């Protein structure tokens, strides 16, 4: 998760520009031999909080040995401070970034080309809920006026979801009190103690509050239908991005990376509880496997089955960003340069995803 201040600071720290057009890079990738054995070497991927469900396919690709099967030595670098993962990509200390697709759109609006090469999620996987204790009389979004809403961070997906919902009710951000809480444990305690009246967060925290009967769900983007109710269609979420220059110069490595992630996405489509228990790192369960599995079952349709960017996805993201006050960045953005489906299509055909 990140905020505009973090991104601007990151951009200021780095003067690098992504040279070469995405179209030219795609042409070189298309001409490369797709066999896994053509890829070799070390590749570092930065991610902000890899334990979140949004980036689970990346962890699975690593745990299931799909990266090594493609000839890659991949290191996933988990950077927990907002903006650190993006800074690592811009500075060149990592080759790839697993992050919300909206970051890719914003970077292009500022003249930086870091196209998504494989999509992990088609829904935001965050939920807005209100406290049954402090907002028991909640009826409509207008009832949030003047109340305290916990979010992960300013500028995060959870923040934007609330902003979009407020706009739909002819309200603005000033009508509620946003309280950024990056720590799930802190957010949970604040909600239970009545320090906040509503919370917009991801699983497994949301499922825990649902099971406790403490939360009334107002908007749920863990499902395709719930996501469409809020955003009007698919909302591309977690993706893997690289610079346009890296894509052009390292086509085989990029293809191998996409192959591994698509392979993991296919695995997810049929994975059962026992598969998850055996594969997901124990630390992800936070001492409660049953809760993790319950949350997993609520979110599983949010992952794309094949790594492909939905046709309407980039437009939906740009429209969402405009609705939350970032319209000025997108008047001249060519959304076709924010992603490529060339590599994912090859992987889809190979694995029949």
C-alpha positions in Angstrom: 0.0 0.0 0.0 1.2 3.5 -0.6 0.2 7.2 -0.6 0.9 10.0 -3.1 3.5 11.5 -0.8 5.5 8.3 -0.8 5.3 7.9 -4.5 6.5 11.5 -5.1 9.4 11.0 -2.7 10.3 7.8 -4.5 10.2 9.5 -7.9 12.4 12.3 -6.6 15.0 9.9 -5.4 15.3 8.3 -8.8 15.9 10.0 -12.1 15.8 6.9 -14.0 13.5 6.7 -17.0 12.2 3.5 -18.5 13.7 3.6 -22.0 12.1 1.9 -25.0 8.5 1.5 -25.9 6.3 -1.3 -24.5 5.3 -2.2 -28.0 9.0 -2.7 -29.0 9.6 -4.7 -25.9 6.6 -6.9 -26.6 8.0 -7.6 -30.1 11.3 -8.8 -28.7 9.6 -11.0 -26.1 7.4 -12.5 -28.8 10.5 -13.4 -30.8 12.2 -15.0 -27.9 12.2 -18.8 -27.5 9.5 -19.6 -24.9 11.2 -22.6 -23.5 11.9 -22.3 -19.8 15.6 -23.3 -20.2 16.3 -20.0 -22.0 15.9 -18.1 -18.7 18.7 -18.0 -16.1 20.0 -15.8 -13.4 18.8 -14.1 -10.3 15.7 -11.9 -10.2 14.6 -9.9 -7.1 10.9 -9.0 -6.7 9.8 -6.3 -4.2 6.4 -6.5 -2.5 4.7 -4.6 0.3 3.4 -7.2 2.8 3.6 -10.4 0.8 1.4 -12.2 3.4 -1.7 -10.4 2.1 -4.1 -12.4 -0.1 -3.5 -10.0 -3.0 0.0 -11.4 -3.5 -0.6 -15.0 -2.6 0.1 -16.3 -6.2 3.6 -14.9 -6.0 4.3 -16.8 -2.8 2.8 -20.0 -4.2 5.0 -19.8 -7.3 8.0 -19.7 -5.0 6.8 -22.4 -2.6 5.7 -24.8 -5.3 9.1 -24.5 -7.1 7.6 -23.0 -10.2 10.3 -20.3 -10.4 13.2 -22.7 -10.2 11.4 -25.0 -12.7 11.5 -22.0 -15.1 15.3 -21.6 -14.6 15.0 -18.6 -12.3 16.6 -17.9 -9.0 13.9 -15.6 -7.5 14.2 -13.7 -4.2 11.0 -12.1 -2.9 11.9 -9.0 -0.9 9.2 -8.1 1.6 9.3 -4.4 2.4 6.7 -3.4 5.0 7.0 0.4 5.1 4.7 2.3 2.6 6.5 3.3 -0.5 9.6 1.2 0.1 8.8 -1.4 -2.5 8.2 1.2 -5.1 11.4 3.0 -4.2 13.3 -0.2 -4.6 12.0 -0.6 -8.2 12.7 3.0 -9.2 16.2 2.9 -7.8 17.0 -0.4 -9.7 17.8 -2.4 -6.6 15.1 -4.9 -7.6 14.0 -6.0 -11.1 10.3 -6.4 -10.5 7.5 -5.1 -8.2 4.4 -6.9 -7.0 1.9 -4.1 -6.2 -1.5 -2.7 -7.1 -2.0 -2.1 -10.8 -3.0 1.5 -10.0 0.6 2.2 -9.2 1.6 1.3 -12.8 -1.1 3.8 -14.1 0.2 6.5 -11.8 3.8 6.0 -12.8 3.0 6.3 -16.5 1.1 9.5 -15.8 4.4 10.8 -14.5 6.4 9.6 -17.4 7.7 6.3 -16.0 6.9 3.1 -17.9 6.7 0.1 -15.7 4.1 -2.1 -17.4 2.3 -5.0 -15.7 3.4 -8.3 -17.3 1.1 -10.6 -15.3 -2.0 -9.9 -13.3 -2.7 -11.7 -10.0 -6.1 -10.3 -9.0 -9.2 -8.9 -10.7 -10.8 -7.5 -7.4 -9.4 -5.3 -4.7 -10.1 -7.9 -1.9 -10.9 -5.2 0.7 -14.1 -4.8 2.7 -15.9 -1.8 4.3 -17.8 -2.7 7.4 -19.3 -0.8 10.3 -19.3 -1.6 14.0 -22.5 -3.2 15.3 -21.6 -1.6 18.7 -21.0 2.0 17.8 -23.0 2.2 14.5 -25.9 -0.2 15.2 -28.4 2.1 13.6 -26.4 2.2 10.3 -28.7 2.3 7.2 -27.0 4.2 4.4 -23.5 5.5 3.6 -24.6 8.9 4.8 -24.7 7.5 8.3 -20.9 7.5 8.2 -20.8 11.3 8.3 -18.7 12.5 11.2 -17.6 9.0 12.2 -14.1 7.4 12.4 -13.0 5.0 9.7 -9.9 2.8 10.0 -7.9 2.2 6.8 -4.5 0.7 6.1 -3.0 3.9 4.8 -3.8 7.1 3.0 -3.8 6.5 -0.7 -4.2 2.7 -0.2 -6.9 0.5 -1.8 -8.8 0.6 1.4 -8.7 4.4 1.5 -9.8 4.6 -2.2 -12.7 2.2 -1.7 -14.2 4.4 1.0 -13.7 7.5 -1.1 -15.5 5.9 -4.1 -18.4 4.9 -1.8 -18.6 8.3 -0.3 -18.7 9.9 -3.7 -21.5 7.6 -4.7 -23.5 9.0 -1.7 -22.6 12.7 -2.7 -20.1 12.9 0.2 -16.5 13.7 0.4 -13.4 12.6 2.3 -13.9 15.5 4.8 -17.2 14.0 5.9 -15.5 11.2 7.8 -12.4 10.9 9.9 -9.8 8.6 8.3 -7.5 6.8 10.8 -4.5 5.1 9.0 -3.6 1.8 10.8 -1.0 -0.2 8.8 -1.0 -2.9 11.6 -3.9 -5.4 11.4 -3.5 -6.1 15.2 -3.8 -2.4 16.0 -6.8 -2.0 13.7 -8.5 -5.0 15.3 -7.9 -3.7 18.8 -9.2 -0.2 17.9 -12.3 -1.7 16.3 -13.1 -3.9 19.3 -12.5 -1.1 21.8 -14.8 1.3 20.0 -12.1 3.7 19.0 -13.3 3.5 15.3 -16.8 3.2 14.0 -16.0 1.6 10.7 -13.1 -0.3 9.1 -12.0 -0.8 5.6 -9.5 -3.7 5.5 -8.5 -6.9 3.9 -8.6 -10.5 5.2 -8.2 -12.4 7.4 -9.1 -9.5 9.8 -12.4 -8.9 8.1 -13.4 -12.6 8.3 -12.5 -12.6 12.0 -14.7 -9.7 12.8 -17.5 -11.3 10.8 -17.2 -14.5 12.7 -17.3 -12.5 16.0 -20.5 -10.9 14.9 -18.9 -7.5 15.5 -18.9 -6.3 11.9 -21.7 -5.4 9.4 -20.4 -5.6 5.9 -21.3 -2.5 3.7 -19.2 -3.2 0.6 -17.3 -6.4 -0.2 -14.7 -6.5 -3.1 -13.6 -10.0 -2.3 -16.0 -11.3 -4.9 -16.3 -10.5 -8.6 -19.9 -9.4 -8.1 -19.2 -7.3 -5.0 -16.3 -5.6 -6.8 -18.5 -4.8 -9.8 -21.1 -3.3 -7.5 -18.6 -0.8 -6.3 -16.4 -0.2 -9.4 -18.7 -1.2 -12.3 -16.5 -4.1 -13.4 -13.1 -5.7 -12.9 -10.7 -3.8 -10.8 -7.1 -5.0 -11.6 -5.3 -5.4 -8.3 -2.1 -7.2 -7.5 0.2 -7.4 -10.6 3.9 -7.9 -11.3 5.5 -4.9 -13.1 9.0 -4.3 -14.6 10.5 -1.4 -16.4 9.9 -1.2 -20.1 13.7 -1.4 -20.6 14.0 -4.6 -18.5 11.2 -6.1 -20.5 13.0 -5.4 -23.7 16.4 -6.6 -22.6 15.3 -9.6 -20.5 12.5 -11.1 -22.5 13.2 -14.8 -21.5 13.4 -13.9 -17.9 10.2 -12.0 -18.0 8.5 -14.9 -19.8 9.8 -17.4 -17.2 8.5 -15.2 -14.4 5.0 -14.9 -15.9 5.0 -18.7 -16.6 5.6 -19.4 -12.9 2.9 -17.0 -11.7 0.3 -18.2 -14.2 1.2 -21.8 -13.2 0.5 -20.8 -9.6 -2.8 -19.1 -10.6 -3.9 -22.3 -12.2 -3.0 -24.3 -9.1 -5.1 -21.9 -7.0 -8.3 -22.7 -9.1 -8.5 -26.3 -7.7 -6.5 -26.0 -4.5 -8.3 -27.4 -1.4 -7.8 -26.7 2.3 -5.1 -29.4 2.7 -3.2 -28.0 -0.3 -3.2 -24.6 1.3 -2.1 -25.8 4.7 0.8 -27.7 3.1 2.0 -24.9 0.8 1.3 -21.5 2.5 4.0 -20.5 5.0 3.0 -21.2 8.6 3.6 -17.5 9.5 0.8 -16.5 7.2 -1.8 -18.3 9.4 -0.9 -16.1 12.4 -1.7 -19.0 14.7 -5.2 -19.7 13.3 -5.4 -22.0 10.3 -9.2 -22.3 10.4 -9.5 -18.5 10.1 -7.1 -18.3 7.2 -8.9 -21.0 5.3 -12.3 -19.3 5.9 -10.8 -16.1 4.6 -9.3 -17.9 1.7 -12.6 -19.4 0.6 -14.2 -15.9 0.6 -11.4 -14.4 -1.6 -10.6 -17.2 -4.1 -12.6 -15.9 -7.0 -10.8 -12.5 -6.8 -7.7 -14.1 -8.4 -7.5 -14.2 -12.1 -7.2 -17.8 -13.5 -4.7 -17.0 -16.3 -2.8 -13.8 -15.5 -4.5 -11.8 -18.3 -5.5 -8.2 -17.9 -9.3 -7.8 -18.5 -10.0 -5.6 -21.4 -11.9 -3.0 -19.4 -9.6 -3.2 -16.4 -7.2 -0.3 -17.0 -10.1 2.0 -17.9 -11.9 1.1 -14.6 -8.7 1.8 -12.7 -8.2 5.2 -14.3 -11.9 6.1 -13.7 -11.6 5.1 -10.1 -8.5 7.3 -9.6 -10.3 10.2 -11.2 -13.2 9.7 -8.8 -10.9 10.0 -5.8 -9.3 13.3 -6.9 -6.4 12.2 -9.1 -8.0 13.1 -12.5 -5.3 15.5 -13.5 -2.8 12.6 -13.9 -4.8 10.8 -16.6 -5.7 13.2 -19.3 -2.8 12.1 -21.6 -2.1 8.6 -20.3 -2.0 5.8 -22.9 -3.4 3.0 -20.9 -2.3 0.4 -23.5 1.3 1.2 -22.3 0.5 0.2 -18.7 0.3 -3.6 -19.4 1.1 -6.4 -21.8 -0.8 -9.6 -22.2 1.7 -11.1 -24.6 3.6 -13.2 -22.0 0.5 -14.3 -20.1 -1.1 -15.5 -23.3 1.9 -17.8 -23.9 1.8 -19.0 -20.4 -2.0 -19.6 -20.6 -1.6 -21.7 -23.7 1.3 -23.7 -22.2 -0.5 -24.5 -18.9 -4.0 -24.5 -20.3 -5.0 -22.1 -17.6 
